[in-house]
Amino acid sequence: MQAPSADAAASESPQDSSTTVEQFRFTASGGEYFRIWIVNLLLSVVTLGIYSAWAKVRRMRYFYGNTHLAGDVFEYHGKPQQILKGRLIAFGMFLLYFIVSAVSELAGLLLALIFFFFVPWFAVKALTFRARMSSYRNIRFNFEQDHNGAAKVFIGFAMLVGVTLGLFYPYFAYGRSRFAINNTSYGKARFNLFAGPGVFYWIYFRAALLYIAAIALGVALFRVWSGYGIDALSDPRKVGAMVPKLVIVFLPLLLLVGAFLNKCLQNATLGNVTIHRHRLLSGMETSQLFWLYLSNTILIVATLGIFIPWAHVRMAKYRFERLALEVHGSLDEFVAGESAASAATGEEISDLFDVDLGL
Amino acid sequence: MTRIRGQFFDGHSSVRHPVELEIGADGRLRLTGLGEVREYRLSETEVSERIGHTPRTLRFADGSACQVLDNDAIDAVLEYFDTTSARHDVHRLESQWTYAVLALVALVAIVWVGIEYGIPAAARHVAAVFPPRADALIGTQALELLDRGYLSPSRLPPERQRELREKFNAMTRDLDDAHEYRLEFRQGGELGANAFALPSGIVVMTDELVDLAQADEELQVVLAHEIGHVVHRHSLRMLLQNSATSLLIIGLTGDVSSASVLVAGVPTALVQAKHSRQFENEADDYAYAWMDRNGVPHRYFTDMLERLEKKYGGAGSGALSWLSSHPSTAERIRD
């Protein structure tokens, strides 16, 4: 935070047409976050989960408050009461689904179908809450409540994915990212994703090839190492001896595929976004992300979970280190939009049901 | 008078204004460095909570805000004026390694007690709320699915089936817990010598098990064990415990994007296996109590368990015993 004076001097000429690259920085430390995390967990467990809403606010404020751009940090504004309300509703729905599907699989399927038709609504609510509860330089982000657009993506496109046996999936992923990004604004300025669906098809095509190659390689390695084929898994007496070797062979391979896919998706979405006259730049690399995934997984398992907070911080640090904003002119030109309240239900339900919003 | 450096944002534009805050003894904040001097009352200013070393936000009544990095200076001011936001109990816990280690120890202890006693006790109480007839609703299709996938019609002679059914009926006649007890016979196929209870009260026994037994008492002890599962409503309680466990583990591990299956799946499986072994023990308790009531020597149960182990291998041996749904045979044999 020594930099602000220099930055301030640079931004004093608003008609500046120069181009600068502002690097995102993430300054959290694993040790500091561990202490926040463990207190959050303990208080959440002691209060039977009630405190988890307060815990989430502290966690979000800590992460936002450590995310720097051009000398200033982001701020999270969510209130624990809103989040608690959302969590209670989500918990109720989870319980309902669990009980109903245990009693009758048919009724469970029916309920899941009903939930499916509510996904667009949840998605809009979640994205709206997340945007409106975020600010930078005391200007809030916002999300256009485009329910028709959401229905098109989360029902229409999602059904097409099923009909085409997955061939439509890249387009769905594209539509989802586009929906999430293009409806988001910072103050009065809209974000815009300028990548097309072709980029997503190319990513998933390469990821699918890599996945097939990884599985083939894994099966071959496993056969050489253990002397068994994969089909020996159906013999319960051999499974015990096989599981550790299976994990050692397949975990790195699958994490590699995951790292490749996520790196490509992040670069394709965040790296192709403009806001106002500025542009985001994203330069993640597969090898670095793979190393992070692998080391985090090994350390989390080896420390029985204690490493989790360090893993979160390392992950966020890498993401932001690889993200920059190409500033054309100055960052002083944004103006605030209208403000409106937003309930937390959508985001919390999405959290619990793991609705992947792709951003 | 305290002077603190900060960054001022008016809430209308993204322009940053470096300012100095002066806090007077009258509880007024004076901001200098903007064109004009601005004044706000501290009592009308919302100060964000202290979290780690992140900057604090002072939010003023007109929507403008000031970000300040000097946490200690802000806290000193708040303490001086004794405002309610001066209390940072949570931050105090978070700032010391001693507390963090204590929290970790307490957490491990609470989670262990919760898994060992808390969740099972809670499930027992919640299960008591549901009428026993509700048990029949769980897994109505279970037998149908087993019949389609694993089991085939029994080849036991009808008179042998009748004989065993009469013994089973005698064992369940005095139970008035609204379960409809019924004994069914099937060929086990892949499942081999086996017996299992459905929550409604139907107990299924395989021909292979009947063949393996050397005395009817051995079969009756196995039936008593299965009846124990029904009487203690293990299916319903397992359902409740599994959902509680899933929620607990998801809550504890949170969203760890890399390899979340390993991080959340393994502990969940371990806890569920542990709970399953607790239920097996309870069903064994029931079987032992039945033997004692009816003067049946324990060796019938012991013999049967040992024969099953010889034929199919131990339920839990080596590292996999933690994942096993049944306690080891050695643990199950009691004097």
Interface residues (C-beta under 8 A of the other chain):
Chain A: M1 P4 S5 D7 A8 S11 A28 E32 Y33 F34 R35 I36 I38 V39 L41 L42 L43 S44 V45 V46 G49 S52 R58 R61 Y62 Y64 G65 N66 G71 D72 V73 E75 F91 F94 L95 F98 A102 V103 S104 E105 Y136 R137 N138 I139 G187 R237 G240 V247 L251 L255 G258 L292 Y293 N296 T297 I300 V301 G305 I306 I308 A311 H312 M315 L331 D332 E333 F334 V335 A336 D351
Chain B: Q7 F9 D10 G11 H12 S13 S14 V15 R16 P18 S48 E49 I51 G52 H53 T54 P55 T57 S64 A65 Q67 L69 V90 L93 E94 S95 Q96 W97 Y99 A100 A103 L104 A106 L107 I110 V111 G114 L137 I138 T140 Q141 L239 S243 L247 G251 L252 T253 G254 D255 V256 S257 S258 A259 L262 V263 G313 G318 A319 L320
